[in-house]
Amino acid sequence: MMTAEETIAFLQKRPDIRLIGIDGLPVSGKSTLAESLIDALGAKVIYFDDFILPKKDWPEPTEPGFPFLYVRYEEFFHAVEALATTGTCSYRLYDWASGALGGTRTIEARGGLVIVEGVSALSERISSLYDLRIWVASDAKTTLAAALARGVGSWEREWREFFMPSVERYLETKPQVRADIVVAGRGT
């Protein structure tokens, strides 16, 4: 298991690595690791949370499952696939303030490092596209407590009854096995 600092040092010696997938449980430290890579290496990031489906469009009844019913998966997969094949992608952002889709974001690799960060970044469909696959190790009890402490507002029921049980279904696909390296996250 590596630390964030060891991961940065490793990547500084590997300029051939251009596309990285960072996956792990919610609130495990994925975004923190991505921010460290942005600061140290000038990376660009695609955040999985940008692909949330507006709640008004969630299917009823809302049941735990994978693929997550509250995510625009095809758009997420297409963005990663386009980035891997052409070096550029565009997608609509989820606006957390309004709960609706917002503006469009374009990522252009231009020979630089790009990170895809989020629960599902190492999904079977796209995991082979990365030059490096990272799993951020943590435990479910610690991450749920951290999410609730962070303040999930009116979404607490969804976290307990829907999001975390859906993540458990994703874990059944064994994304951590697809990782090249494991980085210490929350609770490890």
N, C-alpha and C positions, 0 to 999 in steps of 0.2 A: 504494500500500500504506500502510495506517495503522498506527500504534502503538496499544497498549492505552490509553494516555493520550489520544490523539486520538479514539479511539472513545468513551471516557467523555465527553469534552468535546462531541462530536457529539450523543450521546444526551441530555446535559443540556439541549440546545437543542431537543430533539424529544420533548416529553411525549406526543405522539400515538402514538409507537411503544410498543406494549404487549406484543407477542409476538415474540421473537427466536429464530432458529435459528442455532446455532454448530456448524460442522462442520469437519472436517480429519482428517488422519492421526492414528493413535493417538499419544499422548504429544507432540503438536504444540504444545500450549499452550492447548487449548480450555478445560480446567477452570481454568487460571490466569486466562484472560480472564474466564470466568464468575465466579470468585471476586472479581476486581477490580470487576465490575459489581454484585455483591452488596454489597460494601463501599461503593462510591461511590453507588449508586442504590437500594439496598434491594431488589434484585431477588430473585425466587424462582427456583429452578432444578429442572428435570426432567433427571436424568442418565440417558443412554442405558445406562450400565453397571448401572443398577438393574433392567434388563430381561434380564439374562443368564439363560439356561436352565440349571438345575442339570445338571452334567456327566453324571449318571446317566441323564438324559433325552436326551442328544445322540444323533442317529441314527448308526447304524453302517453302513458304514465312515465315518469322519469325513474328509470331503474338503473342500478349499477351495471356496467358492462364495458367491454373493450371490443372494438375501438370506442373511445369515449364519445358519447352522444352529444356532448356539449362543445365539441371541437370541429372546426372545418378541416377535417383530415385531408380531403383531396387537395385543397388549396395548399396545405402544409407540405404534403408529399410533392406536389408539382413545383413548389418553390425550391425545395431541396434538390429535386431532380434537375431543374433548370440551372441552378447554381453549379451543380456538379458537372453538367454537360456543356453549358455555354459560358459560365462565369458570371452570370447576372440573373437576377430574378426580381419580380415585383409582386406585391401582395397587398391586400387591404388589411389595415390594422383594426383590432378590436379596441374601442375607446372605453376604458374602464370607468371614466367619469359619467358618460351618458348611457353605457350599457348597449351601445349600438356600434355598427361598423363606422370607422372614421376614414381618414385619408389613406393614401397609397404610399407604401415604402418600397424603394428600389435599393437593392444591394448589388454592388459591382465589385467582384473580387480583385480585378486588376493586379493579379500576382500577389496579393496580400493574403493574410490569414483570415478565414471566415469560420465562425463557430455557429453551430446549430444547437441551441440550449433548450432543454425541457424534457418533461416526462413524455416519452415516446420518441426521442431523438434517435434511439437505437432500435426502432421498430424494424422488423425483418425486411420490410419493403425497401428501406433506405440505408440500412446499416452498412452495406457493402460499398456505398458511395464515398465514405469518409476515408481520409488518409490516416486518421487516428480516432479511435472510439474510447471515450472515457466514461466510467461509471463512478458516480460520487456515492460512496458508502455511507449509510446512515441506518437508523431503525425507525419503524413506523410509529411507535409510541412517542419518540422524541420529536419527530417531524410534525405529527398532529398537534402535540402540545405547543410547539413553536408557532404553527399556523394560527392556532387559537389565541396565543399570547400576542401575536403580531396584530391581531384584530381583523377578523373576517366579516365583521358587520352583520348584515342580514343574511349572510351566506353560511352561518355556522351549521345549520341543519344539513345543507348540501355537503359541507366538508365531512361531517360525521357519517351521513347515511348514503352519500352518493359518490363524492370524489374519492375518498380513501378506499371504499370497497371497489370502485372501478380501477384504481391503481393496483389493488390486489389481483384483479383479473389480468391486467397488463403484465404483472410480475410472473404470472403463470407462463408467459411466452419466453421467460428467461433472458431478458435483455442484458443483464449483467454478464452473462456468459459470452455475449458478443463483444464485450469491451476488451480493448488491448491493454489498458491500464486502469487501476482503481485508485481513486484519490479519496483521502479521508475527509468526511463531511461531518454533519451535525450528529452528535451522539456516538462518535467512534473514538 
